[in-house]
Amino acid sequence: MDRMNILLRVVRRELGAVASSRLMLLLSVVLPLFAMALFTVMFRQSVPENLPVAVCDLDRTGLSRSITRMVEATPAMGVVPVDDLAEGRRAVLAGKAYGLLVLPEHMEREVLAGRAPVSRFYINNQIMLPAGVIKRAMMKVYGSVSAGVKLGVSRGQGVPDVRARERAAGIHIASRTLFNPNLDYRWYLHAAICPFLLKIFIMCATVWSVGGEIKRGRVSMWLDTAQGRVHLALLGKLAPLTLWFTLLTWAMLALIFGVMEMPVPDKMGALMGGSFLFVVACQAVALSLVAFTGELTKAVSLTSFYAGSAFVFAGVTFPSSAMPLAARIWHNLLPLSYMVQLMNEQALKRLAPIESLGALGALLAIALVCGGVAWVKLSGKVGSIYSELSAGGGVV
């Protein structure tokens, strides 16, 4: 029987094993699809809206009511009225509001007298994402209020309208937001969370698929299917998962570019090839954990640590350049770091494919180094087990 027929036999056995195993179906099909659907629904809205902000109006004048209405009219914020500071503090501590705006007594009187009253805004920065959103929104509100107050005071002093508007305008900063001008959190978080989740499922499915054969004592049946050819047995076992998760990663890209409306690169070759390398790199790391631990339990535990920590160190929520040396090294050992980099370079920055050779090369290096070492060690281990069983004349 030639190599192709042997390989196809192993592939058919692997497909049957996946179809008959509830855990493998969960790890490779059900949970990845459910997770992507769940986070797609969660991030369907491009930016957070109606984040509750407690407003304590101690002035109760036309100006303070106008500010409250402006806060309420801002899409990012929703007003939670409170009567005093104590009630506002309780609202923030209880999680009913992300911030507390205090409009002081005599605020309108101070403004009309030409003085600058101080309104205090307390933000719960423990949850940084909504805190950043409402801080930006509140700064815009107060920028508009301040400009309006300056304009009104200048007009009241008899300053010509054109001159009054110049005073109110002050100095402008001509800022331009690059690559994500709408501050779309779908492009920022969803595009990183989906590859992160896929990485977990790729590694867990690979560890369980290979390590489970050793743990359950099915090495002899596995290699009998491959007629004792260890390399064909490993290739036939990994190939279906590689193909399936590559297709799943491409489906993820279609979801991000379609439903999430992320800009589509002019050329998809780099992203599609990078997705394949991402899957292979994750499998290579998983294979190395099985090879060097020799136990399914230890391999699963290390997989949980390695894959579970990836999002924190991938540079999504904290820039890798600001990380300590040890954290930067860990960042560089994670396939997720380069997958996120590749998506940013190709989709948001719209760089030429050649500009992403660094990320593609890193994924290839992880795949070759981890996969090559693991392949040699694991093939020797599996071959040794098979030889012992064959010499003993029994099948475990």
JOMOPE-V590500 format. One record per residue. RES is the residue in one letter. OMEGA is omega in whole degrees, -180 to 180 (NA if undefined). Layout:
res=RES omega=OMEGA
res=RES omega=OMEGA
This chain:
res=M omega=-177
res=D omega=-174
res=R omega=-178
res=M omega=178
res=N omega=177
res=I omega=-180
res=L omega=180
res=L omega=177
res=R omega=179
res=V omega=179
res=V omega=179
res=R omega=178
res=R omega=-179
res=E omega=178
res=L omega=177
res=G omega=179
res=A omega=179
res=V omega=-178
res=A omega=-177
res=S omega=-178
res=S omega=179
res=R omega=-178
res=L omega=180
res=M omega=176
res=L omega=178
res=L omega=-175
res=L omega=-173
res=S omega=-175
res=V omega=-170
res=V omega=-175
res=L omega=177
res=P omega=180
res=L omega=179
res=F omega=-178
res=A omega=179
res=M omega=178
res=A omega=-179
res=L omega=-177
res=F omega=174
res=T omega=177
res=V omega=-178
res=M omega=-177
res=F omega=-179
res=R omega=178
res=Q omega=-171
res=S omega=179
res=V omega=177
res=P omega=-180
res=E omega=176
res=N omega=175
res=L omega=-174
res=P omega=177
res=V omega=178
res=A omega=179
res=V omega=178
res=C omega=-177
res=D omega=179
res=L omega=-178
res=D omega=179
res=R omega=177
res=T omega=179
res=G omega=-180
res=L omega=-178
res=S omega=178
res=R omega=177
res=S omega=178
res=I omega=179
res=T omega=179
res=R omega=179
res=M omega=177
res=V omega=-180
res=E omega=-178
res=A omega=179
res=T omega=-177
res=P omega=-175
res=A omega=-172
res=M omega=172
res=G omega=-174
res=V omega=170
res=V omega=-177
res=P omega=174
res=V omega=-175
res=D omega=-178
res=D omega=-177
res=L omega=-179
res=A omega=178
res=E omega=178
res=G omega=178
res=R omega=179
res=R omega=180
res=A omega=179
res=V omega=-179
res=L omega=-179
res=A omega=-179
res=G omega=178
res=K omega=178
res=A omega=179
res=Y omega=180
res=G omega=-180
res=L omega=176
res=L omega=-179
res=V omega=176
res=L omega=-169
res=P omega=175
res=E omega=177
res=H omega=-179
res=M omega=-179
res=E omega=180
res=R omega=179
res=E omega=180
res=V omega=-179
res=L omega=179
res=A omega=178
res=G omega=178
res=R omega=-176
res=A omega=177
res=P omega=-177
res=V omega=172
res=S omega=-177
res=R omega=179
res=F omega=-179
res=Y omega=-177
res=I omega=174
res=N omega=-176
res=N omega=175
res=Q omega=175
res=I omega=-164
res=M omega=-176
res=L omega=178
res=P omega=178
res=A omega=179
res=G omega=-180
res=V omega=-177
res=I omega=177
res=K omega=178
res=R omega=-178
res=A omega=-180
res=M omega=177
res=M omega=178
res=K omega=179
res=V omega=-176
res=Y omega=173
res=G omega=179
res=S omega=-180
res=V omega=-178
res=S omega=179
res=A omega=179
res=G omega=179
res=V omega=179
res=K omega=-180
res=L omega=-180
res=G omega=179
res=V omega=-179
res=S omega=178
res=R omega=179
res=G omega=179
res=Q omega=177
res=G omega=179
res=V omega=178
res=P omega=-173
res=D omega=-179
res=V omega=180
res=R omega=180
res=A omega=179
res=R omega=177
res=E omega=178
res=R omega=-177
res=A omega=-177
res=A omega=-179
res=G omega=-180
res=I omega=-180
res=H omega=172
res=I omega=-180
res=A omega=-178
res=S omega=178
res=R omega=178
res=T omega=-176
res=L omega=167
res=F omega=176
res=N omega=-170
res=P omega=-179
res=N omega=-177
res=L omega=-176
res=D omega=-178
res=Y omega=175
res=R omega=-179
res=W omega=-177
res=Y omega=-174
res=L omega=-176
res=H omega=-178
res=A omega=176
res=A omega=-178
res=I omega=-178
res=C omega=175
res=P omega=178
res=F omega=179
res=L omega=179
res=L omega=179
res=K omega=179
res=I omega=-177
res=F omega=178
res=I omega=-177
res=M omega=-180
res=C omega=-180
res=A omega=180
res=T omega=179
res=V omega=-178
res=W omega=-178
res=S omega=-178
res=V omega=-178
res=G omega=180
res=G omega=178
res=E omega=180
res=I omega=-177
res=K omega=-177
res=R omega=176
res=G omega=-179
res=R omega=-179
res=V omega=-177
res=S omega=179
res=M omega=179
res=W omega=-179
res=L omega=174
res=D omega=177
res=T omega=179
res=A omega=-179
res=Q omega=176
res=G omega=-179
res=R omega=-172
res=V omega=-176
res=H omega=177
res=L omega=178
res=A omega=179
res=L omega=-180
res=L omega=179
res=G omega=179
res=K omega=-175
res=L omega=-173
res=A omega=180
res=P omega=179
res=L omega=178
res=T omega=-179
res=L omega=-177
res=W omega=-178
res=F omega=174
res=T omega=177
res=L omega=179
res=L omega=177
res=T omega=176
res=W omega=176
res=A omega=176
res=M omega=178
res=L omega=178
res=A omega=179
res=L omega=-179
res=I omega=-178
res=F omega=-179
res=G omega=-176
res=V omega=-177
res=M omega=172
res=E omega=174
res=M omega=-178
res=P omega=-178
res=V omega=179
res=P omega=177
res=D omega=178
res=K omega=-175
res=M omega=-174
res=G omega=-178
res=A omega=-179
res=L omega=-179
res=M omega=175
res=G omega=178
res=G omega=177
res=S omega=177
res=F omega=179
res=L omega=177
res=F omega=179
res=V omega=-179
res=V omega=179
res=A omega=178
res=C omega=178
res=Q omega=-180
res=A omega=178
res=V omega=179
res=A omega=180
res=L omega=179
res=S omega=178
res=L omega=177
res=V omega=-176
res=A omega=-173
res=F omega=174
res=T omega=-180
res=G omega=-179
res=E omega=-179
res=L omega=-177
res=T omega=180
res=K omega=-180
res=A omega=178
res=V omega=180
res=S omega=180
res=L omega=177
res=T omega=179
res=S omega=-180
res=F omega=-176
res=Y omega=-177
res=A omega=-177
res=G omega=-179
res=S omega=-171
res=A omega=-176
res=F omega=-178
res=V omega=-174
res=F omega=-177
res=A omega=179
res=G omega=-179
res=V omega=-177
res=T omega=180
res=F omega=-175
res=P omega=-178
res=S omega=-179
res=S omega=-180
res=A omega=-179
res=M omega=171
res=P omega=-175
res=L omega=-179
res=A omega=180
res=A omega=178
res=R omega=177
res=I omega=179
res=W omega=177
res=H omega=-177
res=N omega=180
res=L omega=-175
res=L omega=175
res=P omega=-179
res=L omega=-179
res=S omega=-176
res=Y omega=176
res=M omega=177
res=V omega=178
res=Q omega=-179
res=L omega=180
res=M omega=178
res=N omega=-177
res=E omega=-174
res=Q omega=-174
res=A omega=-175
res=L omega=-179
res=K omega=178
res=R omega=178
res=L omega=174
res=A omega=-179
res=P omega=-179
res=I omega=179
res=E omega=-179
res=S omega=180
res=L omega=178
res=G omega=179
res=A omega=180
res=L omega=179
res=G omega=179
res=A omega=177
res=L omega=179
res=L omega=-180
res=A omega=178
res=I omega=-180
res=A omega=-177
res=L omega=-177
res=V omega=-179
res=C omega=-178
res=G omega=-179
res=G omega=180
res=V omega=-179
res=A omega=-179
res=W omega=-180
res=V omega=-177
res=K omega=-177
res=L omega=178
res=S omega=176
res=G omega=-180
res=K omega=-180
res=V omega=178
res=G omega=179
res=S omega=178
res=I omega=-179
res=Y omega=179
res=S omega=178
res=E omega=180
res=L omega=179
res=S omega=179
res=A omega=179
res=G omega=178
res=G omega=-179
res=G omega=177
res=V omega=180
res=V omega=NA
